[in-house]
Amino acid sequence: MDKHRLFSEFDTNLLNDDQPSLYFRKLAEAGLLNTAYPFIMLDILQKVEQPPEFHPEGSVWEHTLLVVDLAAARRKISANPRVFMWTALLHDLGKANTTKIRRGKITAYDHDKQGAKLAAKFLREFTADEEFINQVTRLVRWHMQILYVTKKLPFADIQKMLSEVPLEEIALFCECDRLGRGNMNDKILQAELANVDYFMQQCRPYLDT
């Protein structure tokens, strides 16, 4: 299949399907994601492991599919549904290059930064719309800030983040990312939604500075 036609199909399914994961799963199972660059960036994610205590769903690919469906359920309230949905699909590309075993634990340090670069490379294969590309890559770049802020980690940079992405949009995407895991139950759900609320509370004062 022509890769530009495939990109167009991606776009259509991301923006219209209730469960875009069904389309992407079918492509992956048919081996169509490993036939051409840059789709192989997604195909690789099927083999990238995640820490089971945080991601019982399994691979990065399984997590991505969960996030894509959660994003589809929320895209109508996004400020830019196309940017939002492409962010959902591409947000963890960086884990392919950064996932390592450190002291017996699976880590993916800086996958947000690496992912932003890879998302830009992916999209530039198909479009010259730099505004669209920049909006996607900025959401990818900052999607880990909710963890850094809620855990009070030194990697938090709220001011820089808010200079590049709207608070409501990054919070909405972070909600999808945090809920996109296996074995979700009501206790975990409520805890993650509380984290999103706390994240927004901590960020709002920076909007007035």
Secondary structure as the mmCIF struct_conf table of DSSP 4:
data_model
#
loop_
_struct_conf.conf_type_id
_struct_conf.id
_struct_conf.beg_label_comp_id
_struct_conf.beg_label_asym_id
_struct_conf.beg_label_seq_id
_struct_conf.end_label_comp_id
_struct_conf.end_label_asym_id
_struct_conf.end_label_seq_id
HELX_RH_AL_P HELX_RH_AL_P1 LYS A 3 ASN A 16
BEND BEND1 ASP A 18 ASP A 18
HELX_RH_AL_P HELX_RH_AL_P2 PRO A 20 GLU A 29
TURN_TY1_P TURN_TY1_P1 ALA A 30 GLY A 31
HELX_RH_3T_P HELX_RH_3T_P1 LEU A 32 ASN A 34
BEND BEND2 THR A 35 ALA A 36
TURN_TY1_P TURN_TY1_P2 TYR A 37 PHE A 39
HELX_RH_AL_P HELX_RH_AL_P3 ILE A 40 ASP A 43
HELX_RH_3T_P HELX_RH_3T_P2 ILE A 44 LYS A 47
TURN_TY1_P TURN_TY1_P3 PRO A 52 PHE A 54
TURN_TY1_P TURN_TY1_P4 PRO A 56 GLU A 57
BEND BEND3 SER A 59 SER A 59
HELX_RH_AL_P HELX_RH_AL_P4 VAL A 60 ARG A 74
HELX_RH_3T_P HELX_RH_3T_P3 ARG A 75 ILE A 77
BEND BEND4 SER A 78 ASN A 80
HELX_RH_AL_P HELX_RH_AL_P5 PRO A 81 LEU A 90
TURN_TY1_P TURN_TY1_P5 HIS A 91 GLY A 94
HELX_RH_AL_P HELX_RH_AL_P6 LYS A 95 THR A 98
STRN STRN1 LYS A 100 ARG A 102
TURN_TY1_P TURN_TY1_P6 ARG A 103 GLY A 104
STRN STRN2 LYS A 105 THR A 107
TURN_TY1_P TURN_TY1_P7 TYR A 109 ASP A 110
HELX_RH_AL_P HELX_RH_AL_P7 HIS A 111 ARG A 124
TURN_TY1_P TURN_TY1_P8 GLU A 125 PHE A 126
HELX_RH_AL_P HELX_RH_AL_P8 GLU A 130 TRP A 142
TURN_TY1_P TURN_TY1_P9 HIS A 143 MET A 144
HELX_RH_AL_P HELX_RH_AL_P9 GLN A 145 THR A 150
TURN_TY1_P TURN_TY1_P10 LYS A 151 LYS A 152
TURN_TY1_P TURN_TY1_P11 PRO A 154 PHE A 155
HELX_RH_AL_P HELX_RH_AL_P10 ILE A 158 LEU A 162
TURN_TY1_P TURN_TY1_P12 SER A 163 GLU A 164
BEND BEND5 VAL A 165 VAL A 165
HELX_RH_AL_P HELX_RH_AL_P11 LEU A 167 LEU A 179
BEND BEND6 ARG A 181 ASN A 183
HELX_RH_AL_P HELX_RH_AL_P12 ASP A 186 CYS A 203
HELX_RH_3T_P HELX_RH_3T_P4 ARG A 204 ASP A 208
#
